[in-house]
Amino acid sequence: VSISACVEDCGPYGECRLLRSYTYLYAACVCTAGWKGWGCTDGSTAQSYSRQLTATMLLTLSNLFFLPAIVVAIRRSYITEASVYLFTMFFSTTLFLLGALLIAMSMQLDRKGLWNLLAPILCAILLMVISWVRDILALMLFAS
């Protein structure tokens, strides 16, 4: 005899997680790759393995497509352009992962905190306003 907190132990496409809310303890399946249902058994919207692999490879390898542009720019002595391509390739991966880790850590510390939602939104708005102001100032300098 065995006892499982989740239906069919969430099967191969899910993970059984225990959630605590005040004095209550809940068990729920967290499904992956589009699987749904109480025990992650409904595959009506599931993604195939090849589609998951393709999405992962495109996300991972898309930054490597900067390498040919970097090589061509260096051979033609366009060092500024080569460095821009290199920095774009490097920081798009690094900052993306850093942002995801920071959001995950803040959510782990305080799941219902207001700043967990506001901080990313405010950063995005701030960057957008800075780029707009910079563009407007550049237009004003070139117009005069």
C-alpha positions, 0 to 999 in steps of 0.5 A, spaced: 500 500 500 502 506 498 499 513 498 501 519 493 499 526 494 497 527 487 493 523 482 497 517 479 504 521 481 503 526 476 505 521 471 512 522 466 509 529 464 508 533 471 511 534 478 507 533 484 508 539 489 506 541 496 503 548 496 502 551 503 497 557 504 497 559 512 495 552 515 492 549 509 497 544 505 495 542 498 498 538 493 498 539 486 501 537 479 505 542 475 505 539 468 510 541 463 510 541 455 502 543 454 500 537 458 494 538 463 489 535 467 489 533 475 494 527 473 498 531 467 494 525 463 491 530 458 495 531 452 490 534 447 495 541 447 501 537 449 507 539 444 511 533 441 518 532 443 521 534 436 517 541 437 520 542 444 527 540 442 526 545 436 524 551 440 530 549 445 535 549 440 532 555 436 533 559 443 539 557 444 543 557 438 540 564 435 545 567 439 551 563 435 548 566 428 552 572 430 558 569 429 559 569 422 557 577 422 563 578 427 568 574 423 566 578 417 566 584 420 573 583 423 576 581 416 573 587 413 576 591 419 569 593 422 571 593 429 566 597 432 561 593 429 564 586 431 564 589 438 557 591 438 555 584 435 559 580 440 556 584 446 549 583 443 550 576 443 553 575 449 549 580 453 542 577 450 544 571 453 547 573 460 542 578 462 536 574 460 538 569 465 540 574 470 533 577 469 529 570 470 534 568 476 532 575 479 525 574 478 525 567 481 529 569 487 524 575 489 518 570 487 521 565 492 522 570 498 515 574 497 510 571 492 505 576 494 509 582 494 507 588 490 514 589 488 515 583 484 510 585 479 512 592 479 519 592 478 520 589 472 514 593 469 517 599 472 524 597 469 521 596 462 517 603 462 524 606 464 528 604 459 523 605 454 522 613 456 530 613 456 530 611 449 525 616 447 528 622 450 535 620 447 531 619 440 528 626 441 534 629 444 538 627 438 533 629 433 533 636 436 540 636 436 540 634 428 535 639 427 538 645 429 
